[in-house]
Amino acid sequence: MRHRIKGKILDRKKESREAMLRNLATSIIIYEKVKTTRAKAKAVRTMVEKSITLGKTNNLKNRRELLKILYFKKAVNKTLEVLGPKYKDRKGGYTRITNLGRRKGDAAQIVQIELV
């Protein structure tokens, strides 16, 4: 039974899955768009949206929370100084997932996740 189980496993152990999602979220914030599989994009979307919501108010608590999520200080600074004020009046939905087709080798669904 699947009672109260949230999130995707993505065929990885917990530590490597969390590291992959943190790395992907950091890349999305720095580069503002990334090509990946649909499952990974759906899994990382919540992490990116929570990071941008934290970035709306620039204080020490939110900076420390973002340092727990994102790998680079460059990404934390961009979230607090660029993306936070940019999405100040938006209440959510900071990302967009666009289908790009299937990967040639294993026919995995490839998408582009980008900031709106």
Stockholm file with secondary structure:
# STOCKHOLM 1.0

chainA/1-116         MRHRIKGKILDRKKESREAMLRNLATSIIIYEKVKTTRAKAKAVRTMVEKSITLGKTNNLKNRRELLKILYFKKAVNKTLEVLGPKYKDRKGGYTRITNLGRRKGDAAQIVQIELV
#=GR chainA/1-116 SS CCTTCCSCCTTSCHHHHHHHHHHHHHHHHHHSEEEEEHHHHHHHHHHHHHHHHHHTSCSHHHHHHHHHHCSCHHHHHHIIIIIHHHTTTCCSCCEEEEEEEECTTTCCEEEEEEEC
#=GC SS_cons         CCTTCCSCCTTSCHHHHHHHHHHHHHHHHHHSEEEEEHHHHHHHHHHHHHHHHHHTSCSHHHHHHHHHHCSCHHHHHHIIIIIHHHTTTCCSCCEEEEEEEECTTTCCEEEEEEEC
//
